[in-house]
Amino acid sequence: AKQLLLQGRFGDALDLLNTTYSSEDPERSKWLHQLHALSGWQLFRELAFEKAFRHFLFSKTVRLDKILSFWRSFLPHDWTWDSKGAGDDGSPETCDLEDLVRSQLQSKAGGASVDASAVAACVETANSCMAAFLLRYREAVLIGGQADGKEVDKILSPIDTLLIKLLILLDEEDDSRLQKLMRSQVRCTTDEALETFLREKKRRDVLAKLCRTQKKYEQALQEWNGVLDEASEDLAQGVRTSRMTRQQIVAEMVSVLSLAAGSPELLRRFIPRLIHVDSAPVLPLLAPRGAAASLPVAEVLELLKSTPDLSLQYLEHLVLKRPQEADPEHSLQLAKGYLSKLQAVCERSPDELDRQPSVLATRRKLQRLVAEAPDLDSGSLLPEVEKAGTMLLPEKVSLCRRANKHREAFLALVQDLNDLSRAEVYCRLLMAEGDGEREAINTKNDAVSLFAEKLPLWATPVVFPFPKKKTQPSAAFPSAGGAQEDSSLPAADLGSSPAASDLVDDTARPLILFLATLLCTWTAADQRVRVLPKVAAEYKDAAISLLMGYAGHSDLPPHEVLAILPDSWTLESLGGYLSKCARLHLHERRASLLEENLSSMVYLKTYSAWAQERSAKVTMDKEKCCPTCNRRFVGQDNVAKAFVAYPNETCVHLQCKEDLSICPKTGRNFTDNLSIYCSTLAASSPEPPSS
């Protein structure tokens, strides 16, 4: 077979092997592998590299170290191989691949000199075939799982080193095979020779990835920083020589920094550079759960000082998602950041406040922060909001609610925003907080924003519903609905109505405060027609609607309402409200009398049933016996033994009973025997029969 192979007759050699051994003979498999190895080396000697490596793939006896020895200059300096028995497999004498190619080409040319380009082309073909072979071989080693981790590292270390160099030399445009190799946990070490090779080929990105694999994070970041410098120079010159964009490089550096969580010095050193290039990937790194958790929040904010948007995003994550790690000062900083963005929009283009999606998103975030942040100092924010005038009225209302300045909030809702629906929602939110003092916003109801897109059912207005086209508040925030046409006229104030002056403080009940606001606004509209968005008659109708809708409510007692109503309002206009209050009061009075009478009757019946149950007794004499054991209850010593008495006068010894509620003689169940009136005596369940 060897002689046939030397003659290039592989088919005849295979026929000879099949004739000699049957398909089930184990010797056939052994010689078949040797046949592929012999054929591969014969083709390798003839420079038919593609066919040679195809035979190597089907041979288990071919020595990998023998193949690698032809690329000795590409391997680590400490790599060695055992040359003993290397010539028995038909392989050529070990030498450098280029020397082998030149020698074979000269032999084919009859000893004449060979063109260097022909040698280079043949070597490139060999490198390409070798790279494809090693990738297949490497995959087989990893999938096989026959060797342990250290053995696999020993096998793959020279393979990975050679693969990296070959794939770089082949200079593939898409670079996909090299990138796939780098993502599969490369086992080679970055010795001086490999580092020099990568720098000469301007592949510092590969060197950086190797350093990351070997946990040399500082060196990896330095290499990536150099690659980033080169990419920045290309961008400045208007050329593209780097294989990666600056955004991709930043993403790689962020990935390395996330692994170097215990090195705050690396974070301080490289984060400022990354922020100036591309700040978006840096935010997850700066999150409290990220690698920058080792840096104080104040230091992170200082690093982000030059990028307000990223600083705002960091504060959002800190305050809204990790509130236990945030201080009240951080909530205040976040709110001021939102206000700064909104004020800039007000100065640039006020129309964008209700139209631009990004601006609307910022306003919703501010509303959510005001509603949910537990320690937000709203008093410090109100002056900032008031600087914007009527542009940020919804924000002013939310902050007033937070600061318990309900009087100012109602004025803004009724007079400036002209939004009675939200004024009613404001009342319902305050009433949901409870009847006690509203010093802070800590209940679950306070998480509902006044200007939320979707309100819970309990907060939905009933007297002043939202327009039919918008059953819920729209995504856009309401703008000032009452622009004053005559700027010389002052805005209406609650103090302009002497009748309501005693009830306009911020501690008044919500509905009374809302009513007082409507009445004082009616007075102002009646005196100065052009100062408010509605005429006096509309405010009067709104006040009467509020009274009708909440007539009988504890926040609107009739005697207090009548005390603040204007004297000029006729009895006819208030007839509906007064009639409804009278009916409700009469109904409540009758209901209370009925309840009182029912309570007395129930008490008497309950007491009677209780007395009847207590009067139940059992007569025990010396002759009475237990129906279960037939023994007397009273012994010869005139001492009665413990027994259980059932409501049907059946008695059994205590030790003879099976169930306290079931009579052992008749089988009757007395669980529900008690009168229904006994449950009113706080008896959660019927008591068992007494003993």
N, C-alpha and C positions, 0 to 999 in steps of 0.2 A: 504494500500500500504506500509506503514511503517513496519507493521508486516511481510509482505512478504519479504521486503528488509532485515529485521533482520534475516530472514531464508535463505537469499542468493538467493531468487527467483525473480531476477530482471525482467525476461521475463514475469512472471505472473503479476508482478506489472504493467508492461507496458501494458499488455492486459487489465487489469482492468481500466487503465487510458483511453485507446482507447474506451472501452465499455461505460464508463461514459460520455466522452465528444466527440463531433464530431471533425473532422479535422479542421473545420473553427471556432470553438469556441475559443475565446481568453483565456478562463480559461484553456484550454488544454495546451497552451504554458507555462503559468505560472506554472502549476503543473508539467509539464515535466522538467522544469529547477530545480524545487525543488526535483523532483525524482532523477535527475542526482546528485544533491548535496548530498542527503541522501545516495545514492548508493556509491558515492565517499568516503564519510566519513566512511561508513561501511567497504569498502575495505581498506581504510587507517588504520583503527583500526586492521584489520586482516593482516596488513603488505604487502598487495598486492598493492604495490605503483604504478606499471605501469598501472594497470587497474584503480586505484583510480584517478590518474591524467588525464587519458583519459576521465573519467566522469566529472572531474572538467572543462575540456576544453569546454564541451557542456552545462555548467551551468552558467547562468548569476546571480544567486542568491548566489553562494558560496562566502564567504567572504575571500578576499585575505589576509587581516591582520591576520585572524585566521590561515591560512596556514603558513604565515611567522612566527607566534609566536612559532612554533616548532623549528625554527632556530634562536631563540632570541639571542644566543651568537655570531652569525655572523653579526648581524645588528648593525647600528650605536647606540651609547650609548643614544642618545636623541630620539630614535624611541619609540613611544607608540602606543597602540591600545586600542580600546573600547571593553572590554570583556562583555558588557551588551548584553544579548540575544545570547551569543555564543553557548550555549548548545542546542538551539532550533532546530538547523539544523542537529542534530545527531552526531556532532563532539565530539571527546574524550576530556577529560580535558587537558588544556594546560600544557605542560611540555617540557623539553628538548627532542629532538628526540631520543637521545641515551637511555634516561631513558624509553621512551615509548617502544622502540624496546626491551629492556631488560625485561621490565615488561610483554610484550605480549609473548615473547619467554618463559619466566619462567611459565606463565600461561598455555601455550601449553604443557610444559614439566611437568606439575603437581606440580609446585613449586620447582622443582630441579634447581640447579645452571646451568647457561648457559655459554658455552665457549665464551671467549672474541672475538675469531676470527669470530664466527657466528654473533655476534652483529655487529662487524665492517663490515662484508660483507653486512649485511642487511642495515646498515646505508649508505654504499657506493651506494647501489642500490637506496635508497631513495634520496640521493644527486643527482645522475644522472638523475632520473626522475624529480626531482624538477628543475634542471637546464634546461632540455628540455622544461618543462612547462613554466618557467619564460621567456625563449627566445621567445616562441610563444606568451605569454601574452604581452611582451614588444613590439613585432612587431605589435600586434593588437592595442595597445595604440597609437603608433606613426602613424599608417595608419588611424586610426579612425578619429583623428582630432576634437573630440568633446569637448575637454578641451583646455583652453588657455595655454600659455607657462609656467606660474608659477604653474598651477595645474599639468601639465605633469611632471615638475621637482619634485614636491612633491610626485607624484605617483612612479616615476621611481628611485628616490634617494635610497630608501632601496632595491629595486629590483636589481639595478646595483651593489650595495655593496655586496649583497648576491651572485649574479651571478659571480662576479670576484673571490670571495673566493671559491665558489663551483667548478668553472672551473679549478682553480689552484690546488685544492685538488684532483680533478679527474686525474690531471697530464697526460693530453692527449699528445701523442707524436707529433702529427702534430700541436697542439695548434691553429687550425684554428678557432674554435668557439670563443676563447678568443680574438684573433686578430681581428676578424670581429666585436666583441662587442666594442673593443677599437677604431675602426674606425668610429663608429656610434654615436659620441658625447655622451660620458658617463656622466650621471647627478650626480653621487655620489661625495661626498666631501672626501678629504684625511684627515680624522681625525687621531688621535694618534693610535687608535686601528688598523685601516686599514694599516697605514704606518708600524706599528710593524709587522703585519701579513706578509706584502709583503717582508719586510727585512728578516724575519725568513725563508720564502720560497725562498729567493734569486731571487726575481722577481723585481729587481730595474728598469728593463725596463718598467714594467707596472706602477710603481710609477712615472717614468719620463713622461710617456704619460698622466697620470692623471694630473700631474702638468702643462703640456702644455695646456691641455683642460681648466684648471682653470686660465691660463695666469700667472702662476708662473714660468716665463721663467728661472730665475736664478737657482731656485731649480731643474728645469727640466734638465738644462745643467749640474749641479753638479751630478745628478744621472746618466745621460748618460756618464759623464766623469768617474764615478766609474765603470760602466759597461764596458767601453772601457779599463780601467786598468785591469779588470778581463780577458777580451778577450786577451789582450796583454800578460798577465802572462801565459794563456793557450797556446798561440802560442810559447812562449819561452820554455815551458816545453814539447811541442809536444803533448798536449792533447786537447780535445774539450769538454768543459763543458758548454760553453755559447750557448744560443739558436740562437744568431745572430753573423754574421761575423763582422769584424772590419769595412768593407766598409759600411755595413748596418747601423751600429751605427753612423758612420760619416755622412751618409745621414740624419739620424734623427736629429743629432745636427745641421747640416746646415739648416734643416727645421725650427728648433726652433729659430736659429739666424736670419733667414729671417723674422720671426714674431717680433723679438725684435729689430726692425729697429731704434728705438729711444734710444738705449742703447749702445753707442760706447764702454763703458767699458767692456761689455760682449764680444764684437768683439775682442778687444785687448787681452782679457784674454784667449779666447778659440781658435781663429783662428790659432795661431802658432802650437798648438797641432794637430789640424786637418790637417794642411799642411804636417806635418811629417808622418801622418798615410796614408792619401789618399788625394792628392791635387786636383784631377779632379773635385769632386763636389763643391769645394770651389770657383771655378772661377765665376759661376753665382752670388754667394754671394758678390764677390768683384767688380762686374760690377758697373758702375756709377749709374745704375738704381736699383741696388740691395740694400741689407740692409747696406752695407758698404759705402753707399753714404754719411753717416755722418762722415766718416773718410777722411782726406785729401789724395790726390793722393800720395803725398810724403810718408805719413805714411804707406799706403797700399804697396807701393813699398819696403819700409823698412821691412815690415812683410814678403814679398815674396823674400827677398834677398837670402835666403838659397835655394830657388827652382827656378833656372834660367828658366826652361821651363814654369812654371806657371807664372812667372813674364813676360815672353815674351807673353804669351797668354793674360794676363791682358792688356799689352800695345797694343796688336793688337785690342782688343775690344775698348780700349779708343781712339786710333788714327784713326782707320778705320771706326768704327761704331758710335763713339761719338766725331767727330773732334772738335765740338764747345767747348768741355770741356778739350781738350788736348792743351798743350803748345808745342812750337817748340822743346823744350828740350826732350819731350816725343817721338816725331818722331825720333829725333836723337838717343835716347836710343834704340828704337825699331830697327832701321837700324843697329846699332852697335851689337845688339843681334843677328840679322840674320847673320851679317858678322862673328861674333865669332863662330857660329855654322859651317859656311862654311869653315872658316880657320881651324877649328879642323878636318873637313873631309879632307881638303887638306893635313894636316900633317899626318893623319892616313892612308888614302887610297884615293889618287886622282882619281882613276877610278870610285869611287862612285858618283862623281859630275854629271856625265851624265847618271847614271844607277839607282841609289837608288831613289825610288819614294818619300821618305820623304825629301831627299836632293833637288830633283827637285821642290818639293812643296815650300821649303824654298826659293829657288832662284826665283820662280815666285812671292812669296809674297814680296820679296825685290824689284823686278822690279815694281810691282804694287805700292808699297810705294813710290818709287822714282818718279813714274809718277803722283801720285795723291796727295801726301802730299804737302800742299801749302807753308809751311815755313821750309822745310827740308834744313839743312845746308850741301849741298853736298861737299863743300870744306873741311869739317872736315872728310868726309868719304873717299875721294880719297886716302889719304896716307895709310889708312888701306887696301884698295883694292889693291893698288900697291905692298904691302908687299907679296901678294900671287903670284906675277909674272903673268904668262900667264894662271893661273888656273881660274881666275875670270875676264876674259876679257869682257864678256857681261855686267857684273855689272859695270866695269870701263867705258864702252861706255855710259851706261845709266846715270851714274853720270856726265860724261863729258858733255853730252847733257844738263843735269840739270844746270851745272855750266857755260854753254855757252862756253865750251872749245871744239869747233867743230873740230879744227885742230887735237887734240889728238884723238878724236873719229874716224875721218876718217882714221887716221894712224892705229888704232887698228883694224878697220873693214877690211881695204884693205890688210895690211901687215901681221897682226898677225892672225886674224880670217879667212882671205881669203874668205870673204863673201861679194861679190859685190851686191847681192840681198838686203841684209839688209842695205848696204851703200846707195842704191837707196831709200829704204824705209825711211832712215834717212833724205835724201834730201826732200822727199815728206812731211814728218812730219814738217820739218822746214818751207817749203814753205807754208804749211797750216796755220802756225801761223800768216802770214801776212807779209807785206813788211816793217813794221816799225821796231824799235829796239826790239830785242828779249832779254830783260833784265830778264824777269821772265816767268814762265810757269803758265799761268792762264786761257788760252782758253780751250774750250771743246775738241779741237783736241789733247791737250797734255795729256789727260787721256789715250791715246792709247800708250801702251808700245811697244818699238821697237822690243822686242822679244816675243810679244803676240802670242798665238797659232792661233788665228784667227784675221786677219787684216781687217779693213773696205775696201771697194772697192777703195775709193779714195787714200788709202795708199799702195795699192798693186803695186809692181814694174812692169814696162812694158818693160824696156830694158833688165834687168837681172832677168827674172822670176825665181821663185823657181823651183827646179827639178820637173819633171813630177810626180815622186812618192810621192812628198810632195808639193802639190800645195800651202800649207801654211806652215809657220814655224812649225817644229816638237815640241813636248812637251819637248824634251831634248834640253838643251842649247848647242850652238856650241862651240867646243873646238878650241884651237889654230891650225889653218890649215897650218901655215907656220913655223914649227919648224926649227930653224936654224941649219944646219948640221955642220957649222964651227962657233963655239962660239967665235972665235977670231975676226970675222968680225962684225962690228957694224951694227945695224939696219939702214935701209934707213930713211932719214929725208927729209922733204920738202925743207929745206934750201940747199940741195945738188944741186938744180936746179936753177941757177941764173935767168932764164927766168920767173920762177914762184915765186920768192922770195918776190915780191911786193904784191902778192895776197893770201898769206898763213895765214894772220891774221884771228882771230876768227870772225871778223865782215863781212868777205866776203860773197857773196851770195852762197847758198848751192851748186848749180851745178858747179859754178866756182871752189869752194873749192874741190869738189869731183874730178873734172877734173885735177886740179893742183896736187892732191894727186896721181892720176893715172900716170900723166906725170913724177913726181919725182920718183915714184916707178919704172917706166919704166927705168929711168936713172940709178937707183941703180941696177936693175936687169941686165941691159946691161953691167955694169961695174963689178958686183960681182954676178956671175950666181947662186951660191949655197946659197945665203943669204935669198932668198925669195921663196915662194912656187910655183911661176910661172916664166916662162921665159919671156924675154923682149917682144917677139912677142905677147904673150898673153895679156900683159898689154897694148900694142899698139892697139890691136884689141878691147880691152875693152873701151879704150878712144875714138876710132873712133865710136864704137857702141853707146856710150853715146852721142857723138856729133850728130850722125844721128837720134837718138831717140828724142832728145830735140832741134833739129835745129829750129831756129826761136823763141825759148823761151826767155823771157825777162831776165832770169838769165844767158843766154849764148849769149850775143851780139857778132856777128862775129869779130868785130874789137878787142875785148878783147881776144877772143879765139885765133886769129891769133898772137896776141902779145906774148902769152905764149907757143905756139906750138914750139917744137924743130926745129932748122934749118935743121937738118939732114933728116927730114921726106920729102919724095918726094911729088910732086904735084899730082902724079898719085894716091897715097894712100889717099889723101884728096879730090880727084876729086868728089866723091859722095857727101860728106858733102858740098863742095863749090857749087856744082850744085843745091843741095836742098835749100841751103840758098838763092842762086840767084833766084830760082823759087818762094820761099816764099816771098822774098822781092819784086819781081816784082808783085806778086799777091796782096800783101798788098798795093803797090803803085797804081795799077789799081783799086783796091777796094776803096781806099780813093778818087781817082779822080771821080769814079762813084758816090760815096756817095755825094761828093761836088756838082756835076752837078744835081743830083736828089734833093738835098737840095735846090738849087737855083730855080729849076723848081717848087718844092712844095711851096716855099715861094711866088713866083709870082702868082701861082694859088690861093693860100690861100689869098693873099692880094686882088686879084681881087674879090674872092667870098665875102670877108669881106666888100669890098667897095660896092658891089652890094646890100648886105643886108642893109647896112647903108643908101643907096640911096632910099630905099623903103619909100613911103609917102602916105598919105590919104588926099583928098580934102574934106573939110566939109563946106557945105553952110547952110543957114537958113531953107531950105525946107527938108533936109535929116532927116529921122525918124529912130528910132530903130525898127528892124523887130520883136522884142519880145514884146515890150509894145506899139509900134506905136506912141510914143511921140517924138517930135523934140529934136535934140541934142542941138540946140541953142534956148534959150528962148527969150521972148519978150524984155528982158533987154540986148539982144545981148551978153549974157554970156553963153559960152559952158559948158555943164556938163561933168563930167568924163566919158570916154568911153574906150572900148577895141576894137582895130583894128586887124583883122586877115589877113593873107597873101593874101586871095582872095578878099580883100577890103571890106569885111563885117564888119560893126561896130555895137556894142551894148553898151548900158549903162553898167557901171561898176557893178551896182547892179543887172542887168539882166543876166549877164554871169553865166553859170553853170560850165564850165570847160575852163581854159585858153587855152587848146590845141585843143578843139573841137568847130568847128563853129556851133552856134545854128541854123543857117539858112539852111545850107546844110548837117550838120552832119559830115563833113570831119575832120579827125584827122591830125593836123599839128605837131605832136610830132617829127617826123623824117624829117621835112621839110628842115632843115639846110643842107648846102653843106658839103660833107665829108671833105673838106679842112678847114672848120671852126673849126674842132676838134683839129687841130694843133695849134690853138691859145689858147690852155689850157682851152678850154670850156669843162668841164666834162660832161655836158648834154645840149641839145638844150635849148636856152632861150625861154621863152614864148613870145607871140606877145606883142609889146610895146603899151602902152596906150597914 
